[in-house]
Amino acid sequence: MLIAPAILTAQVSLSTVVDLAQHNSGEVKIALANVAKSQAVLAESKDVIIPSLSLSTGVPAFPEEGFTGSPPTIWSATVQSLVFSIPQKYYIDASRAGLHAALSGLKGAREQAALDASSAYIELDAVNRELEAAHQQETLAARLVEIEQQRAEAGVDPLSELLQAKLAVANLKLARLHLESRAGALSKQLAVLTGLPEGSITPDHASIPEIPQVRGDQKPREIAGTESARLIALSKQRLAKGDEATNYFPQMSFFAQYNRNTTLLNDVNSFFRKPLPANNFSSGFAVQIPLFDMGHRAKGHESAADALRATVEAEQAERQNDVQISSLTYALRELEAQAEVAGLRQQISADQLKSVQSELENGNGAGASPGNQGLSPKAAQLAQIDERQKYADAQEAELGLAKTRLELLRSLGHMEDWLNELHTK
């Protein structure tokens, strides 16, 4: 609570936002629950070989009458365990593959949370810089309207020029409102992702590392999503193998039982040749041999169908990722070209602005009289507005390039490299 005001007013780095998003993500929490469940399933499949002990007790409520068919027992203890089972080995392998699939799913959920948070953070940073340029444009456009008002009153420019200047102001206001809406939506998105109050995240541009310039022709690593799908298929296959083996291989189990009998409230001794002993112990090995069980056969067919479906889904996930890599590669080439063009246009516009400002400073500005062919303050305002627009266009092009590179990083399986670089920034 003491440090909360400082957090609310200070800039938040990208690494902090990513960490908070991963900690707050519902998908990550679900993946953690899946991991815990898979660990329990694996332990359950292995613990069947550990002897289990159970106690039961019971006191007669009413006196017994006649022979009940079983000796009256005050309490009993039973120990049992699985000794030998070939299908159980397949079940353990299936559970282990399921655990690895859950771990891969957790990794994928963390990467997705990091990707969503990084994209929103980088976009908010770019939009904030575009908003700053938009405010500057509006100030310049307002000054342009004043100049056109004076020129129209002096008869230098027609009324249409003044109306065009006012239209430019209106268009710039509309663009600024659009940027403010984007910034508000991104701020809300980051608040939902991180759990921080809305509007409390101010991006720190220095905390954003350079995104690696990966290429689609690089050999992709296995991403968490396809790895999880492959391991799920493997788990289903092992499970199907175990269900099939149940129909052909016997299994052996061990048991031991102790009963404490009683003659309280019964006349059981009148039904036996010798008095009922108080202490009774038995043990042995039980061997179950499958001969004919249509239910287990149907279960094996069901498991085999599930395994086939999971295998096809894993193959589809891999093909879809290959298609996405191809699409992102072509999109990246186009975005790189667009960013290069936007950057060059910004440089040209900035150089033209310097020339205009230099001519004005050297006394080459035009007066208000008709026929003066020199540069006017109107030209300077227009040059500055154009330079700011080219700057905003360059920022937008760089934003699209950065987001596409992040998506390609994840599709190629290099997202973990980006996260490592992010935390060392």
Long-range contacts (C-beta under 8 A, 24 or more apart in sequence): 7-196, 7-200, 8-197, 8-200, 10-202, 11-202, 11-203, 11-204, 11-207, 12-196, 12-200, 12-201, 12-202, 12-203, 12-204, 13-204, 13-207, 13-425, 14-118, 14-121, 14-122, 14-203, 14-204, 14-207, 14-208, 14-209, 14-422, 14-425, 15-207, 15-422, 15-423, 15-425, 17-117, 17-118, 17-121, 17-190, 17-193, 17-194, 17-201, 18-113, 18-114, 18-117, 18-118, 18-121, 18-419, 18-422, 20-117, 20-193, 20-194, 20-195, 20-196, 21-113, 21-114, 21-116, 21-117, 21-193, 21-194, 22-110, 22-113, 22-114, 22-117, 23-195, 24-193, 24-194, 24-195, 25-109, 25-110, 25-112, 25-113, 25-193, 27-109, 27-112, 27-113, 28-106, 28-109, 28-110, 28-113, 30-109, 31-102, 31-105, 31-106, 31-108, 31-109, 31-110, 32-106, 34-102, 34-105, 34-106, 35-99, 35-102, 35-103, 35-105, 35-106, 37-102, 38-95, 38-98, 38-99, 38-101, 38-102, 38-103, 39-99, 41-95, 41-98, 41-99, 42-92, 42-95, 42-96, 42-98, 42-99, 44-95, 45-88, 45-91, 45-92, 45-94, 45-95, 46-92, 46-95, 48-81, 48-82, 48-85, 48-88, 49-81, 49-82, 49-83, 49-88, 50-81, 51-79, 51-80, 51-81, 51-254, 52-79, 52-80, 52-81, 53-77, 53-78, 53-79, 54-78, 59-264, 60-262, 60-264, 60-265, 60-266, 62-265, 63-265, 63-266, 64-265, 64-266, 64-267, 64-268, 67-268, 67-271, 71-259, 71-261, 71-268, 71-276, 71-280, 72-261, 72-262, 72-263, 72-264, 72-266, 72-268, 72-276, 73-259, 73-260, 73-261, 73-262, 74-260, 74-261, 74-262, 74-264, 75-259, 75-260, 76-257, 76-258, 76-259, 76-260, 77-257, 77-258, 78-255, 78-256, 78-257, 78-258, 79-254, 79-255, 79-256, 79-257, 80-253, 80-254, 80-255, 80-256, 81-253, 81-254, 82-251, 82-252, 82-253, 82-254, 83-252, 83-253, 83-254, 83-285, 84-251, 84-252, 85-249, 85-251, 85-252, 86-245, 86-249, 86-251, 87-242, 87-243, 87-245, 87-246, 87-249, 87-251, 88-242, 88-251, 89-242, 90-238, 90-239, 90-241, 90-242, 90-245, 91-238, 91-239, 91-242, 93-238, 94-235, 94-236, 94-237, 94-238, 94-239, 94-242, 95-235, 97-231, 97-232, 97-234, 97-235, 97-238, 98-231, 98-232, 98-235, 100-231, 101-227, 101-228, 101-229, 101-231, 101-232, 101-234, 101-235, 102-228, 104-224, 104-225, 104-227, 104-228, 104-231, 105-224, 105-228, 107-224, 108-223, 108-224, 108-225, 108-228, 111-224, 111-410, 111-415, 111-416, 111-419, 112-410, 113-193, 114-415, 114-418, 114-419, 114-422, 115-406, 115-407, 115-410, 115-415, 116-193, 117-190, 117-193, 117-194, 118-406, 118-418, 118-422, 119-403, 119-406, 120-186, 120-189, 120-190, 120-193, 121-190, 121-201, 121-203, 121-208, 122-203, 122-208, 122-399, 122-402, 122-403, 122-406, 123-182, 123-186, 123-399, 123-403, 124-183, 124-186, 124-187, 124-190, 124-201, 124-203, 125-203, 125-205, 125-208, 126-395, 126-396, 126-398, 126-399, 127-179, 127-182, 127-183, 127-186, 128-183, 128-203, 129-205, 129-395, 130-179, 130-392, 130-395, 130-396, 131-176, 131-179, 131-180, 131-183, 133-388, 133-389, 133-391, 133-392, 133-395, 134-172, 134-175, 134-176, 134-179, 134-388, 134-392, 135-176, 136-384, 136-388, 137-172, 137-176, 137-385, 137-388, 137-389, 138-169, 138-172, 138-173, 138-176, 140-381, 140-384, 140-385, 140-388, 141-165, 141-168, 141-169, 141-172, 141-381, 141-385, 142-169, 143-381, 144-168, 144-169, 144-378, 144-381, 144-382, 144-385, 145-169, 147-376, 147-377, 147-378, 147-381, 148-378, 150-368, 151-368, 151-378, 154-368, 155-370, 156-368, 156-369, 156-370, 168-385, 172-385, 207-425, 208-425, 209-418, 209-421, 209-422, 209-425, 211-402, 211-405, 211-406, 211-409, 211-418, 212-405, 212-409, 212-414, 212-417, 212-418, 212-421, 213-405, 214-405, 214-408, 214-409, 214-412, 214-414, 215-329, 216-325, 216-326, 216-328, 216-329, 216-332, 216-408, 216-412, 217-329, 218-412, 220-321, 220-322, 220-325, 220-411, 220-412, 220-413, 221-412, 221-413, 221-414, 222-413, 223-321, 223-410, 223-411, 223-412, 223-413, 223-415, 225-317, 225-321, 226-314, 226-317, 226-318, 226-321, 229-310, 229-313, 229-314, 229-317, 229-318, 230-314, 230-318, 232-310, 232-313, 232-314, 233-307, 233-310, 233-311, 233-313, 233-314, 235-310, 236-303, 236-306, 236-307, 236-309, 236-310, 236-311, 237-307, 237-310, 237-311, 239-303, 239-306, 239-307, 240-300, 240-303, 240-304, 240-306, 240-307, 242-303, 243-296, 243-299, 243-300, 243-302, 243-303, 243-304, 244-300, 244-303, 244-304, 246-290, 246-296, 246-299, 246-300, 247-290, 247-293, 247-296, 247-297, 247-300, 248-290, 249-290, 250-287, 250-288, 250-289, 250-290, 251-287, 251-288, 252-285, 252-286, 252-287, 252-288, 253-285, 253-286, 253-288, 254-283, 254-284, 254-285, 254-286, 255-283, 255-284, 255-285, 255-286, 256-281, 256-282, 256-283, 256-284, 257-281, 257-282, 257-283, 321-411, 324-407, 324-411, 325-408, 325-411, 325-412, 328-404, 328-407, 328-408, 328-411, 329-408, 331-404, 332-401, 332-404, 332-405, 332-408, 335-397, 335-400, 335-401, 335-404, 336-401, 338-397, 338-400, 338-401, 339-394, 339-397, 339-398, 339-400, 339-401, 341-397, 342-390, 342-393, 342-394, 342-396, 342-397, 342-398, 343-394, 343-397, 345-390, 345-393, 345-394, 346-387, 346-390, 346-391, 346-393, 346-394, 348-390, 349-383, 349-386, 349-387, 349-389, 349-390, 349-391, 350-387, 350-390, 352-383, 352-386, 352-387, 353-383, 353-384, 353-386, 353-387, 356-380, 356-383, 357-383
